Amino acid sequence: MKVSTTENIAGYRVIQTVGVVTGNVVRSKHIGRDIMAGLKTIIGGEIVGYTEMLAEAREVATQRMLAQAEQLGADAVVNVRYTTSAIAQGMSEMLAYGTAVKLGIEA
């Protein structure tokens, strides 16, 4: 399955729009990550535990979005975007969304 943050994929043309597809995941903080994050706020620097958590959440959300597109018979998802939001204290949602399409080869 092809994925793009643009509305087109080089070498192909969109022949049918299937619909909007989404994938999301809600993750909570881990006590070890919280302790390290607290220390990092004092001394500064990247909070690697949170960076890893968000990267994992982004991957899960993307795979869920692609699974939904596949169920709809799409060849690609275009205009892919990501957003995050706080659900409750210590919990964040990662949402991936885009437009599922069917492709034809450009002449």
BATIKE-496353 format. One record per atom (N, C-alpha, C): residue in three letters; x negated, y negated, z. Coordinates in steps of 0.05 Angstrom, whole numbers, padded with zeros to 5 digits, always signed. Atoms other than C-alpha are relative to their C-alpha. Layout:
N
AlaXYZ...
END
This chain:
107
Met-00017+00023+00000Met+00000+00000+00000Met-00018-00025+00000Lys+00015+00025+00002Lys-00027-00068-00020Lys+00012-00020+00020Val-00008+00021-00020Val-00025-00125+00031Val-00013-00026-00008Ser+00012+00026+00007Ser-00035-00199+00017Ser+00013-00022+00016Thr-00011+00024-00014Thr-00028-00265+00054Thr+00010-00020-00021Thr-00010+00018+00021Thr-00011-00297-00014Thr+00025+00012-00012Glu-00024-00010+00012Glu+00051-00289-00056Glu-00005+00018-00023Asn+00007-00017+00023Asn+00014-00253-00112Asn-00024+00018+00007Ile+00023-00018-00002Ile-00035-00196-00119Ile-00012+00001-00028Ala+00013+00002+00026Ala-00086-00204-00175Ala+00003+00026-00016Gly-00003-00023+00018Gly-00073-00158-00234Gly+00028+00012+00000Tyr-00027-00011-00002Tyr+00000-00145-00214Tyr+00020-00023-00001Arg-00022+00019-00002Arg+00066-00180-00219Arg+00022+00012+00017Val-00022-00009-00017Val+00124-00175-00171Val+00024+00004-00019Ile-00023-00006+00017Ile+00181-00140-00207Ile+00026+00002+00016Gln-00024-00001-00017Gln+00228-00134-00147Gln-00008-00007+00028Thr+00003+00006-00028Thr+00234-00163-00078Thr+00018+00020+00015Val-00015-00020-00015Val+00255-00108-00030Val+00012-00012+00026Gly-00010+00013-00024Gly+00262-00151+00033Gly-00022-00006+00020Val+00018+00008-00021Val+00230-00178+00095Val-00006+00025+00017Val+00008-00022-00017Val+00191-00127+00136Val-00015-00011+00024Thr+00014+00010-00024Thr+00165-00134+00207Thr-00011+00024+00015Gly+00011-00020-00019Gly+00124-00096+00258Gly-00009-00016+00024Asn+00008+00015-00024Asn+00113-00116+00330Asn-00008+00020+00021Val+00008-00015-00023Val+00082-00092+00394Val-00003-00020+00023Val+00004+00016-00024Val+00083-00119+00465Val-00021+00014+00017Arg+00022-00011-00016Arg+00020-00109+00506Arg-00001-00015+00026Ser+00004+00013-00026Ser+00007-00123+00579Ser-00029+00000+00007Lys+00028+00003-00009Lys-00057-00144+00612Lys-00007+00024+00018His+00011-00022-00016His-00100-00092+00646His-00014-00013+00024Ile+00012+00013-00024Ile-00124-00107+00717Ile-00030-00005-00003Gly+00029+00004+00005Gly-00197-00097+00696Gly-00005-00024-00018Arg+00002+00023+00018Arg-00187-00147+00639Arg+00006-00026+00015Asp-00006+00024-00016Asp-00155-00196+00688Asp-00023-00009+00017Ile+00023+00007-00017Ile-00214-00193+00735Ile-00022-00012-00017Met+00021+00011+00018Met-00264-00204+00678Met+00009-00027-00011Ala-00009+00026+00010Ala-00221-00260+00650Ala-00002-00022+00021Gly+00003+00019-00021Gly-00220-00294+00717Gly-00029-00009+00004Leu+00029+00007-00002Leu-00296-00291+00720Leu-00008-00018-00023Lys+00008+00016+00024Lys-00302-00318+00649Lys+00011-00028+00001Thr-00010+00027-00002Thr-00258-00378+00666Thr-00019-00017+00017Ile+00019+00015-00017Ile-00311-00397+00717Ile-00026-00006-00015Ile+00026+00003+00013Ile-00373-00386+00675Ile+00002-00006-00030Gly-00005+00006+00028Gly-00343-00395+00605Gly-00008+00024-00018Gly+00006-00020+00019Gly-00349-00352+00543Gly+00024+00016-00009Glu-00021-00016+00012Glu-00309-00304+00502Glu+00010+00022+00020Ile-00011-00021-00017Ile-00262-00257+00540Ile+00004+00024-00019Val+00001-00022+00019Val-00279-00194+00501Val+00023+00019+00003Gly-00022-00018-00005Gly-00226-00151+00534Gly+00026-00009-00013Tyr-00025+00011+00013Tyr-00170-00197+00510Tyr-00003-00001-00030Thr+00005-00001+00029Thr-00202-00203+00441Thr+00006+00028-00011Glu-00004-00028+00008Glu-00202-00127+00435Glu+00030+00007+00002Met-00029-00006-00003Met-00130-00123+00461Met+00016-00012-00023Leu-00015+00012+00022Leu-00105-00172+00409Leu-00006+00012-00027Ala+00007-00013+00025Ala-00143-00138+00353Ala+00015+00027-00002Glu-00014-00025-00001Glu-00112-00071+00373Glu+00030-00005-00005Ala-00028+00006+00004Ala-00043-00103+00377Ala+00006-00008-00029Arg-00004+00009+00028Arg-00051-00135+00308Arg+00000+00025-00018Glu+00000-00024+00016Glu-00069-00067+00279Glu+00025+00016+00002Val-00025-00015-00004Val-00009-00032+00310Val+00024-00014-00014Ala-00022+00015+00012Ala+00038-00088+00287Ala-00001+00002-00031Thr+00004-00003+00029Thr+00009-00084+00216Thr+00009+00027-00009Gln-00008-00027+00008Gln+00018-00009+00212Gln+00030+00004+00002Arg-00029-00002-00002Arg+00090-00014+00236Arg+00014-00015-00022Met-00011+00015+00022Met+00104-00067+00184Met-00002+00016-00026Leu+00004-00016+00024Leu+00074-00024+00129Leu+00017+00025-00001Ala-00017-00024-00001Ala+00113+00037+00152Ala+00028-00008-00008Gln-00027+00009+00008Gln+00177-00003+00145Gln+00002-00006-00030Ala+00001+00005+00028Ala+00157-00026+00076Ala+00000+00025-00016Glu+00000-00026+00014Glu+00142+00045+00055Glu+00027+00013+00000Gln-00027-00011-00002Gln+00210+00068+00080Gln+00019-00013-00020Leu-00017+00015+00019Leu+00241+00015+00034Leu-00009+00005-00029Gly+00009-00006+00027Gly+00201+00041-00026Gly-00017-00021-00012Ala+00016+00022+00010Ala+00156-00020-00032Ala-00028+00010-00008Asp+00027-00005+00008Asp+00088-00020-00066Asp-00020-00018+00014Ala+00018+00020-00012Ala+00061-00080-00029Ala+00016-00017+00020Val-00012+00021-00017Val+00075-00132+00025Val-00016-00025-00005Val+00013+00026+00006Val+00060-00204+00006Val+00009-00021+00021Asn-00005+00022-00019Asn+00060-00269+00046Asn-00001+00010+00029Val+00002-00011-00027Val+00038-00231+00108Val-00009-00022+00019Arg+00007+00019-00021Arg+00035-00272+00171Arg+00000+00014+00027Tyr+00001-00010-00028Tyr+00020-00259+00245Tyr+00007-00022+00019Thr-00006+00019-00021Thr+00047-00293+00306Thr-00001+00015+00027Thr+00001-00011-00027Thr+00039-00283+00381Thr+00018-00017+00017Ser-00016+00015-00020Ser+00083-00302+00439Ser-00002+00013+00027Ala-00001-00010-00028Ala+00085-00294+00514Ala+00028+00009+00006Ile-00026-00011-00007Ile+00142-00249+00535Ile+00007-00005+00029Ala-00002+00004-00029Ala+00132-00253+00610Ala-00029-00003+00010Gln+00027+00003-00010Gln+00073-00266+00655Gln-00016+00026-00003Gly+00016-00023+00004Gly+00019-00218+00634Gly+00007+00017-00024Met-00008-00016+00024Met+00055-00193+00571Met+00001-00018-00024Ser+00000+00015+00025Ser+00045-00216+00499Ser+00010+00017-00022Glu-00010-00014+00024Glu+00079-00197+00434Glu-00017-00008-00024Met+00013+00005+00026Met+00042-00191+00367Met+00021+00008-00021Leu-00019-00005+00021Leu+00088-00196+00307Leu-00013-00004-00027Ala+00009+00001+00028Ala+00068-00181+00235Ala+00025-00001-00017Tyr-00023+00001+00017Tyr+00117-00200+00180Tyr-00008-00008-00028Gly+00005+00006+00027Gly+00119-00206+00105Gly+00023+00008-00018Thr-00020-00007+00020Thr+00158-00193+00041Thr-00008+00025-00014Ala+00005-00025+00014Ala+00161-00122+00015Ala+00009-00003-00029Val-00005+00003+00029Val+00158-00119-00061Val-00008+00025-00015Lys+00009-00020+00019Lys+00152-00072-00119Lys-00016-00014-00022Leu+00019+00013+00019Leu+00096-00086-00168Leu+00000+00013-00027Gly+00005-00010+00027Gly+00085-00079-00242Gly-00028-00010-00008Ile+00026+00009+00009Ile+00018-00084-00278Ile+00003-00023-00020Glu-00001+00022+00019Glu+00005-00150-00313Glu-00010+00008-00027Ala+00008-00006+00027Ala+00000-00146-00388Ala-00023-00017-00009
END
